[in-house]
Amino acid sequence: MAEPRHAAAQWWRSAVIYQVYVRSFADGDGDGTGDLAGVRARLPYLAELGVDALWFTPWYVSPLKDGGYDVADYRAIDPAFGTLAEAEKLIAEARELGIRTIVDIVPNHVSDQHPWFRAALAAGPGSPERELFHFRPGRGPDGDLPPNDWPSQFVGSTEPVWTRLPDGEWYLHLFTPEQPDLNWAHPAVRQEHEDILRFWFERGVAGVRIDSAALLAKDPALTDLADTPDPHPFVDRDELHDIYRSWRTVADDYDGVFVGEVWLPDPERFARYLRPDELHTAFNFAFLSCPWDAGRLRASIDTTLAEHAPVGAPATWVLCNHDVTRTVTRYGRADTGFDFAAKAFGTPTDLALGTRRARAAALLSLALPGAVYLYQGEELGLPEADIPLDRIEDPMHARSGGTDPGRDGCRVPLPWAAEAPYAGFGAHEEPWLPQPAGWAAYAADRQAADPHSMLALYRRAIALRPEFGDGPLTWLPAPEGALAFTLTAGVTCVVNLADAPADLPDHTELLLTSGPLDPDGRLPKDTAAWLRA
């Protein structure tokens, strides 16, 4: 077995982790849906890219009412993707190539097709089965009003988070009605998830990504948000930390790693999840949503490093994921930040500008200290796709009344071969989401042959990334509108976000640039360079 690139026990502190959205990665059987066979066939591509681990978004049995985050069975692979035996082969084959595997666990809710919820519906009011969820009578004279005023977690949604059943009771779902929330005050819920963690660690996974990690615990009284803004009745409650301490004991038995999806504005509260006996890492959404602005990026980097320092946890850096507008599209807009509430149809985009900035941002993020998460297709420079209205599947679109374009635009199946049917994603059936006209121009085979492509840039940058080491970040003098820093004496990252070209610091070697220098050797706007002193 090949030794992983980061063989040390704390490999995750500086890893490059590639996010695989299985449904859209590669179609091995040609039915229009990505699958594990497709991933296995592309493992050499991922090894050549140089990534240290793969994070798989949910691959479990699911009705796919929310892209797989509505899980019906945590111990089985959805038949559309393959089998459990095939997942075990994939984990082993990836490890042979030095690539670890991280799976996604969705602890806040399950699918309404999960056996527990189906049993709760059948058992009726007052039953032990319903205690595993949040069932309540309604308010009002006839119980026809929801039990409380909690808002949906889908930004822009005006739909309630409670659904009433024919027997009169209501059940809670912070997301869609097909995703009932579990009652984490119940010991059976806690035991089940610890058993699920062991199940996947036993099959060789190296880590677990925790979806909606700050939402599990609820105020037992389910009081109105308007009456209890602090502490929040369902976000970042103190009870969560006991849950994650228990999980950590499980992970430690297998040298496993956690990364939490923790959206919190309070740095001190955020850092609590990263204490030595809780989660190892958490996603850095402030950096992801930061506009392309030198001052704001520097402030985001400083804040991120400062909030991780007290607990000794590594930062994570990410530009995009399966929920967020593609980087080249976002950076080509007037508003280069990201906010779910601001998503709208028809936003003008300059893709040439966005691509230039995305190339520079790739070098910026890969030079920073900590782990980097790379969403599939970012290494190809894929833009956000416009999905025909009748093909949108994301529930965010429907629950917003049709005003939110949803998240399908960043989930379009990848282009692998420019001359093949459906750009090489699969040979027989049209992909589950339509690929835009011109998608083949981004194909991996075409980019692999182009030394100036986005794919070539990512391959080169990931290979050179160890040059920066893992020392503390030190900011260096730079022209206004530019950023310059080093982690290890002698290697520097410079990013120019100013309108005018910037002089490069003295150096002996130009390791890599995101674009060509000016004829006089200066760094153009929206361009980054790695230098050796």
C-alpha positions as CSV (number, residue, x, y, z in Angstrom):
1,M,0.0,0.0,0.0
2,A,1.3,3.4,-1.0
3,E,2.1,5.7,1.9
4,P,-0.2,8.8,1.9
5,R,1.4,12.1,1.0
6,H,0.9,13.3,4.5
7,A,1.9,10.3,6.5
8,A,2.1,12.0,9.8
9,A,-0.8,11.5,12.3
10,Q,-1.9,15.1,11.7
11,W,-2.0,14.9,7.9
12,W,-5.2,16.8,8.0
13,R,-3.6,20.0,9.2
14,S,-2.2,20.9,5.8
15,A,-4.0,18.6,3.4
16,V,-5.6,19.4,0.0
17,I,-9.0,17.8,0.2
18,Y,-11.1,17.4,-3.0
19,Q,-14.9,17.5,-2.7
20,V,-16.7,14.9,-4.7
21,Y,-20.4,15.4,-5.5
22,V,-20.9,11.8,-6.7
23,R,-24.0,12.5,-8.8
24,S,-22.1,14.9,-11.0
25,F,-18.5,13.7,-10.9
26,A,-18.4,10.9,-13.5
27,D,-20.9,8.4,-14.8
28,G,-19.5,4.9,-15.0
29,D,-22.5,3.0,-16.3
30,G,-23.8,5.6,-18.7
31,D,-27.3,6.1,-17.1
32,G,-26.8,9.9,-16.7
33,T,-26.0,9.8,-13.0
34,G,-22.5,9.9,-11.5
35,D,-21.6,6.9,-9.6
36,L,-18.8,5.2,-7.6
37,A,-17.6,3.3,-10.8
38,G,-17.1,6.7,-12.4
39,V,-15.0,7.9,-9.4
40,R,-12.9,4.7,-9.3
41,A,-12.1,5.2,-13.0
42,R,-11.0,8.8,-12.3
43,L,-8.8,8.0,-9.3
44,P,-5.6,8.4,-11.5
45,Y,-6.8,11.9,-12.5
46,L,-7.2,12.8,-8.8
47,A,-3.8,11.3,-7.9
48,E,-2.2,13.3,-10.7
49,L,-3.9,16.4,-9.4
50,G,-2.1,15.8,-6.2
51,V,-4.9,15.9,-3.6
52,D,-4.5,14.2,-0.2
53,A,-8.1,13.2,0.5
54,L,-11.5,13.0,-1.1
55,W,-14.6,14.3,0.7
56,F,-17.8,12.6,-0.6
57,T,-21.0,14.4,-0.1
58,P,-23.8,11.9,1.0
59,W,-23.7,8.7,-1.1
60,Y,-26.3,7.0,1.0
61,V,-29.7,5.7,0.2
62,S,-31.9,8.8,-0.3
63,P,-35.0,10.0,-2.2
64,L,-32.8,12.9,-3.2
65,K,-35.3,15.6,-2.2
66,D,-32.3,17.7,-1.1
67,G,-29.4,16.4,-3.1
68,G,-28.8,13.4,-0.8
69,Y,-28.8,15.3,2.4
70,D,-32.1,13.5,3.1
71,V,-30.7,10.2,4.2
72,A,-32.9,7.1,4.4
73,D,-30.1,4.6,5.4
74,Y,-26.7,5.7,6.6
75,R,-25.2,2.2,6.2
76,A,-26.0,1.6,2.6
77,I,-24.9,3.2,-0.7
78,D,-27.7,4.5,-2.9
79,P,-28.2,2.0,-5.8
80,A,-27.9,4.9,-8.3
81,F,-24.3,5.2,-7.1
82,G,-23.3,1.6,-6.5
83,T,-23.0,-0.7,-3.6
84,L,-21.4,-0.8,-0.2
85,A,-18.8,-3.3,-1.5
86,E,-18.0,-0.9,-4.3
87,A,-17.5,1.9,-1.7
88,E,-15.1,-0.3,0.2
89,K,-13.2,-0.9,-2.9
90,L,-13.1,2.8,-3.7
91,I,-11.8,3.6,-0.2
92,A,-9.1,1.0,-0.5
93,E,-8.1,1.9,-4.1
94,A,-7.8,5.5,-3.3
95,R,-5.6,4.7,-0.3
96,E,-3.4,2.7,-2.6
97,L,-2.8,5.9,-4.5
98,G,-2.1,7.8,-1.3
99,I,-5.5,9.4,-1.1
100,R,-7.7,9.2,2.1
101,T,-11.5,9.3,2.2
102,I,-13.8,11.5,4.2
103,V,-17.6,10.8,4.3
104,D,-20.4,13.1,5.0
105,I,-22.7,12.6,8.0
106,V,-26.0,14.4,8.3
107,P,-27.0,14.3,12.0
108,N,-29.6,17.1,12.2
109,H,-32.2,15.3,10.2
110,V,-33.1,12.2,8.2
111,S,-35.3,11.5,5.2
112,D,-39.0,11.0,5.8
113,Q,-38.4,7.6,4.2
114,H,-36.0,6.6,7.1
115,P,-37.3,3.6,9.0
116,W,-37.4,5.6,12.2
117,F,-39.7,8.3,10.8
118,R,-41.9,5.8,9.0
119,A,-42.3,4.0,12.3
120,A,-43.1,7.2,14.1
121,L,-45.8,8.1,11.6
122,A,-47.4,4.6,12.0
123,A,-47.2,4.6,15.8
124,G,-49.2,7.8,16.3
125,P,-49.2,10.5,19.0
126,G,-47.6,9.8,22.3
127,S,-45.6,6.8,21.1
128,P,-42.0,6.1,21.9
129,E,-41.2,6.2,18.2
130,R,-42.2,9.8,18.0
131,E,-39.9,10.7,20.8
132,L,-37.0,10.3,18.4
133,F,-38.2,13.4,16.6
134,H,-39.9,16.7,17.5
135,F,-43.7,16.0,17.3
136,R,-45.9,18.6,19.0
137,P,-49.6,19.7,19.1
138,G,-50.3,22.9,17.2
139,R,-51.3,26.2,18.7
140,G,-54.6,28.0,18.4
141,P,-58.2,26.8,19.2
142,D,-58.0,23.9,16.8
143,G,-54.3,23.3,16.9
144,D,-54.0,24.5,13.4
145,L,-51.1,26.9,14.0
146,P,-47.5,25.7,14.0
147,P,-46.0,25.1,17.5
148,N,-43.6,28.0,17.2
149,D,-42.2,30.7,15.0
150,W,-38.9,29.2,13.9
151,P,-37.7,30.2,10.4
152,S,-36.6,27.8,7.7
153,Q,-32.8,27.3,7.2
154,F,-33.2,27.8,3.5
155,V,-32.5,31.5,3.1
156,G,-35.4,33.3,1.4
157,S,-37.9,30.6,2.1
158,T,-41.2,31.7,3.5
159,E,-42.5,28.2,4.1
160,P,-43.0,26.9,7.7
161,V,-40.7,24.5,9.4
162,W,-43.6,22.5,10.8
163,T,-45.8,20.1,8.9
164,R,-49.2,18.9,10.2
165,L,-50.2,15.3,10.0
166,P,-53.7,14.0,9.6
167,D,-53.7,12.9,13.3
168,G,-53.3,16.6,14.3
169,E,-49.7,16.6,15.4
170,W,-47.0,18.7,13.8
171,Y,-43.3,17.7,13.2
172,L,-40.3,19.9,13.0
173,H,-38.0,20.2,9.9
174,L,-35.6,23.1,9.7
175,F,-35.1,22.3,6.0
176,T,-37.7,20.6,3.8
177,P,-40.8,18.6,5.0
178,E,-39.0,15.5,3.7
179,Q,-36.2,16.1,6.3
180,P,-37.6,15.7,9.8
181,D,-35.3,16.8,12.6
182,L,-34.0,14.3,15.0
183,N,-34.4,14.8,18.8
184,W,-30.8,14.9,20.1
185,A,-32.0,14.8,23.7
186,H,-32.9,11.2,23.2
187,P,-30.1,8.7,24.0
188,A,-31.0,6.4,21.1
189,V,-30.3,9.2,18.6
190,R,-26.9,9.7,20.2
191,Q,-26.1,6.0,20.3
192,E,-27.2,5.5,16.7
193,H,-24.9,8.1,15.3
194,E,-21.9,6.9,17.3
195,D,-22.6,3.5,15.8
196,I,-22.7,5.0,12.3
197,L,-19.4,6.7,12.9
198,R,-17.8,3.3,13.9
199,F,-19.4,1.6,10.9
200,W,-17.6,3.9,8.4
201,F,-14.3,4.1,10.4
202,E,-14.3,0.3,10.3
203,R,-14.5,0.5,6.5
204,G,-11.4,2.6,6.3
205,V,-12.5,6.2,6.1
206,A,-10.1,8.7,7.5
207,G,-12.6,11.3,8.5
208,V,-16.1,12.6,8.7
209,R,-17.6,15.9,7.6
210,I,-20.5,17.0,9.8
211,D,-23.4,18.7,8.1
212,S,-25.2,21.6,9.8
213,A,-23.0,20.9,12.8
214,A,-24.4,23.8,14.9
215,L,-28.1,22.9,14.6
216,L,-28.5,19.5,16.3
217,A,-29.5,20.6,19.8
218,K,-32.9,22.3,20.3
219,D,-34.4,24.2,23.2
220,P,-36.5,21.4,24.9
221,A,-39.4,23.8,25.3
222,L,-39.3,24.7,21.6
223,T,-39.9,28.3,22.6
224,D,-40.5,31.1,20.0
225,L,-37.3,32.6,18.5
226,A,-38.8,36.0,19.2
227,D,-39.0,35.2,22.9
228,T,-35.5,33.6,23.3
229,P,-33.0,35.2,20.9
230,D,-30.2,34.4,23.3
231,P,-29.4,31.6,23.8
232,H,-30.7,30.7,20.4
233,P,-33.4,28.0,20.5
234,F,-31.7,25.8,17.9
235,V,-28.3,27.3,16.8
236,D,-25.1,26.8,18.7
237,R,-26.5,25.6,21.9
238,D,-24.1,24.5,24.7
239,E,-25.5,21.0,24.7
240,L,-23.7,20.4,21.3
241,H,-20.3,20.3,22.9
242,D,-21.1,17.2,25.0
243,I,-22.3,15.5,21.8
244,Y,-19.0,16.2,20.0
245,R,-16.9,15.2,22.9
246,S,-18.5,11.8,22.8
247,W,-18.0,11.7,19.0
248,R,-14.3,12.6,19.5
249,T,-13.7,9.5,21.7
250,V,-15.0,7.4,18.8
251,A,-12.8,9.1,16.2
252,D,-9.8,8.8,18.5
253,D,-10.2,5.0,18.5
254,Y,-9.6,5.0,14.7
255,D,-7.3,8.1,14.4
256,G,-10.3,9.6,12.6
257,V,-10.7,13.3,11.8
258,F,-13.8,15.6,11.9
259,V,-14.5,18.7,9.9
260,G,-17.7,20.6,10.9
261,E,-20.0,22.7,8.9
262,V,-20.2,25.5,11.5
263,W,-21.7,28.8,10.3
264,L,-21.3,31.2,13.2
265,P,-20.5,35.0,13.3
266,D,-19.0,34.9,16.8
267,P,-15.3,33.9,16.6
268,E,-15.1,32.9,20.2
269,R,-18.2,30.7,19.9
270,F,-16.9,29.2,16.7
271,A,-13.5,28.3,18.3
272,R,-15.2,26.3,21.1
273,Y,-16.0,23.6,18.5
274,L,-12.3,23.2,17.8
275,R,-11.1,22.6,21.4
276,P,-8.7,19.6,21.6
277,D,-11.4,17.2,22.7
278,E,-14.0,18.2,20.1
279,L,-13.8,18.7,16.3
280,H,-10.4,18.8,14.6
281,T,-11.4,21.4,12.0
282,A,-14.3,23.4,10.7
283,F,-15.1,25.1,7.4
284,N,-14.1,28.7,7.0
285,F,-17.2,30.4,5.5
286,A,-16.0,34.0,6.1
287,F,-13.1,33.5,3.6
288,L,-15.4,31.8,1.1
289,S,-17.9,34.6,1.1
290,C,-15.3,37.4,1.2
291,P,-15.3,39.9,-1.7
292,W,-12.3,40.2,-4.0
293,D,-10.8,43.1,-2.1
294,A,-7.3,43.2,-0.6
295,G,-8.2,44.8,2.7
296,R,-11.2,42.6,3.3
297,L,-9.3,39.4,2.3
298,R,-6.4,40.3,4.6
299,A,-8.8,41.0,7.5
300,S,-10.6,37.7,6.8
301,I,-7.3,35.8,6.9
302,D,-6.2,37.5,10.0
303,T,-9.5,36.9,11.8
304,T,-9.5,33.3,10.8
305,L,-6.0,32.6,12.0
306,A,-6.7,34.6,15.3
307,E,-9.8,32.6,16.1
308,H,-8.1,29.3,15.5
309,A,-4.9,30.2,17.5
310,P,-6.3,29.8,21.1
311,V,-7.3,26.2,20.5
312,G,-4.4,25.3,18.3
313,A,-6.6,24.1,15.4
314,P,-5.6,24.6,11.7
315,A,-7.6,26.9,9.5
316,T,-9.4,25.7,6.4
317,W,-9.6,27.6,3.2
318,V,-12.2,27.1,0.5
319,L,-13.4,29.2,-2.5
320,C,-16.5,27.2,-3.5
321,N,-18.6,24.1,-2.6
322,H,-21.8,22.4,-3.8
323,D,-24.0,25.1,-2.3
324,V,-22.1,28.2,-3.5
325,T,-21.9,30.1,-6.8
326,R,-18.9,28.9,-8.8
327,T,-15.8,31.0,-8.2
328,V,-15.2,32.2,-11.8
329,T,-18.8,33.4,-12.0
330,R,-18.8,35.1,-8.6
331,Y,-15.5,36.9,-9.1
332,G,-16.8,38.2,-12.5
333,R,-19.7,40.1,-11.0
334,A,-20.0,43.6,-9.5
335,D,-20.6,42.0,-6.1
336,T,-17.8,39.5,-5.7
337,G,-18.8,38.3,-2.2
338,F,-21.3,35.5,-1.6
339,D,-24.6,35.7,0.3
340,F,-27.4,33.2,-0.1
341,A,-29.9,36.0,0.3
342,A,-28.4,37.9,-2.7
343,K,-28.7,35.1,-5.2
344,A,-30.8,36.1,-8.2
345,F,-31.5,35.2,-11.8
346,G,-29.8,37.2,-14.6
347,T,-26.9,38.6,-12.6
348,P,-24.4,40.0,-15.2
349,T,-21.0,38.2,-15.2
350,D,-17.7,38.9,-16.9
351,L,-16.2,35.4,-17.1
352,A,-12.8,36.5,-18.4
353,L,-12.4,38.8,-15.4
354,G,-13.8,36.1,-13.0
355,T,-11.4,33.5,-14.4
356,R,-8.4,35.8,-14.0
357,R,-9.3,36.4,-10.4
358,A,-10.1,32.8,-9.7
359,R,-6.6,31.8,-10.9
360,A,-5.1,34.3,-8.5
361,A,-7.4,33.2,-5.7
362,A,-6.2,29.6,-6.3
363,L,-2.6,30.6,-5.6
364,L,-3.7,32.7,-2.6
365,S,-5.7,29.9,-0.9
366,L,-3.1,27.2,-1.6
367,A,-0.4,29.3,0.0
368,L,-2.2,29.9,3.2
369,P,-1.4,27.9,6.4
370,G,-3.9,25.1,7.0
371,A,-6.0,22.7,4.9
372,V,-7.5,23.6,1.5
373,Y,-10.8,22.2,0.2
374,L,-11.2,22.1,-3.5
375,Y,-14.7,21.6,-5.0
376,Q,-14.8,19.3,-8.0
377,G,-14.6,21.3,-11.3
378,E,-12.9,24.3,-9.7
379,E,-9.7,23.0,-11.1
380,L,-11.3,23.2,-14.5
381,G,-12.5,26.7,-14.0
382,L,-16.1,25.8,-14.5
383,P,-18.6,28.7,-14.4
384,E,-22.0,28.6,-12.8
385,A,-24.5,27.2,-15.2
386,D,-27.9,28.5,-16.0
387,I,-30.4,25.7,-15.5
388,P,-33.7,25.7,-17.4
389,L,-36.5,26.3,-15.0
390,D,-38.1,23.0,-15.7
391,R,-34.9,21.1,-14.9
392,I,-34.1,22.8,-11.5
393,E,-34.2,20.2,-8.8
394,D,-32.8,22.1,-5.8
395,P,-35.6,22.7,-3.2
396,M,-34.2,26.2,-2.4
397,H,-35.7,27.3,-5.7
398,A,-39.2,26.0,-5.0
399,R,-39.2,27.1,-1.4
400,S,-38.3,30.6,-2.3
401,G,-41.3,30.9,-4.6
402,G,-39.1,30.7,-7.6
403,T,-37.0,33.8,-6.9
404,D,-33.8,31.9,-5.9
405,P,-32.1,30.1,-8.8
406,G,-31.0,27.4,-6.3
407,R,-27.7,25.5,-6.1
408,D,-27.9,23.3,-9.2
409,G,-25.9,25.7,-11.3
410,C,-22.7,24.6,-9.5
411,R,-23.7,20.9,-9.6
412,V,-23.7,20.4,-13.3
413,P,-21.9,17.1,-14.4
414,L,-18.2,17.5,-15.1
415,P,-16.8,17.6,-18.6
416,W,-14.1,15.0,-19.1
417,A,-13.5,14.5,-22.8
418,A,-14.2,17.3,-25.3
419,E,-15.1,15.0,-28.2
420,A,-17.1,12.4,-26.3
421,P,-20.9,12.4,-25.8
422,Y,-22.0,14.7,-23.0
423,A,-18.4,15.9,-22.8
424,G,-17.3,12.5,-21.5
425,F,-19.4,12.5,-18.4
426,G,-21.3,9.4,-19.5
427,A,-21.7,7.7,-22.8
428,H,-25.4,6.8,-23.1
429,E,-28.0,8.9,-21.3
430,E,-28.3,12.7,-21.0
431,P,-26.9,13.8,-17.6
432,W,-29.4,14.4,-14.7
433,L,-28.7,18.1,-15.1
434,P,-28.1,19.5,-18.5
435,Q,-24.6,20.7,-19.5
436,P,-24.6,24.2,-21.1
437,A,-23.5,24.7,-24.7
438,G,-19.8,25.0,-24.9
439,W,-19.2,22.8,-21.8
440,A,-16.8,20.7,-23.8
441,A,-14.4,23.6,-23.9
442,Y,-13.6,23.0,-20.2
443,A,-13.0,19.3,-20.6
444,A,-10.2,17.8,-18.5
445,D,-8.6,16.1,-21.5
446,R,-8.3,19.4,-23.4
447,Q,-7.0,21.2,-20.3
448,A,-4.4,18.4,-19.6
449,A,-2.8,19.1,-22.9
450,D,-2.6,22.9,-22.3
451,P,0.2,24.1,-20.0
452,H,-1.7,27.4,-19.5
453,S,-5.0,25.9,-18.5
454,M,-6.7,26.1,-15.1
455,L,-6.1,22.4,-14.5
456,A,-2.3,22.8,-15.3
457,L,-2.2,25.7,-12.8
458,Y,-3.8,23.7,-10.0
459,R,-1.6,20.7,-10.6
460,R,1.5,22.8,-10.5
461,A,0.4,24.8,-7.5
462,I,-0.6,21.7,-5.4
463,A,2.8,20.1,-6.3
464,L,4.6,23.3,-5.2
465,R,2.5,24.0,-2.1
466,P,4.9,22.2,0.3
467,E,7.5,24.9,-0.5
468,F,5.6,27.2,1.8
469,G,6.0,24.9,4.8
470,D,3.6,25.3,7.8
471,G,5.1,28.2,9.7
472,P,3.1,31.1,11.0
473,L,1.9,33.6,8.4
474,T,4.0,36.8,8.2
475,W,2.7,39.8,6.2
476,L,5.3,41.5,4.1
477,P,5.4,45.1,2.7
478,A,3.3,45.4,-0.4
479,P,1.9,48.2,-2.7
480,E,-1.6,49.4,-1.9
481,G,-4.1,47.0,-3.1
482,A,-1.7,44.1,-3.0
483,L,-1.1,41.3,-0.5
484,A,2.3,39.7,0.2
485,F,3.1,37.1,2.9
486,T,5.4,34.2,3.7
487,L,5.1,31.1,5.9
488,T,8.7,30.0,5.6
489,A,11.6,32.4,5.1
490,G,12.5,32.5,1.4
491,V,9.1,31.7,-0.2
492,T,6.6,34.5,-0.8
493,C,3.0,34.7,-2.2
494,V,2.1,38.1,-3.8
495,V,-1.4,38.9,-5.0
496,N,-2.2,42.1,-6.8
497,L,-5.8,43.3,-6.5
498,A,-5.0,46.9,-7.4
499,D,-5.9,48.6,-10.6
500,A,-2.2,49.2,-11.5
501,P,0.6,46.6,-12.0
502,A,2.7,46.0,-8.9
503,D,6.5,45.6,-8.5
504,L,7.5,42.2,-7.3
505,P,9.8,41.9,-4.3
506,D,13.4,40.9,-4.8
507,H,13.6,37.2,-5.7
508,T,15.9,34.6,-7.2
509,E,13.2,32.4,-8.8
510,L,9.7,32.9,-10.0
511,L,8.0,29.6,-8.9
512,L,4.6,30.1,-10.4
513,T,2.2,32.9,-11.6
514,S,-1.5,32.8,-12.1
515,G,-1.0,34.7,-15.4
516,P,1.8,36.3,-17.4
517,L,3.8,39.2,-16.0
518,D,3.8,42.5,-17.8
519,P,6.7,43.0,-20.3
520,D,8.6,45.0,-17.7
521,G,8.3,42.1,-15.2
522,R,5.6,43.7,-13.0
523,L,2.6,41.8,-11.6
524,P,-0.6,42.8,-13.4
525,K,-3.9,43.4,-11.6
526,D,-5.8,40.3,-10.5
527,T,-2.7,38.2,-10.7
528,A,-0.7,36.2,-8.1
529,A,2.9,35.0,-8.0
530,W,4.9,32.6,-5.9
531,L,8.5,33.6,-5.4
532,R,11.7,32.3,-4.0
533,A,13.9,34.9,-2.4
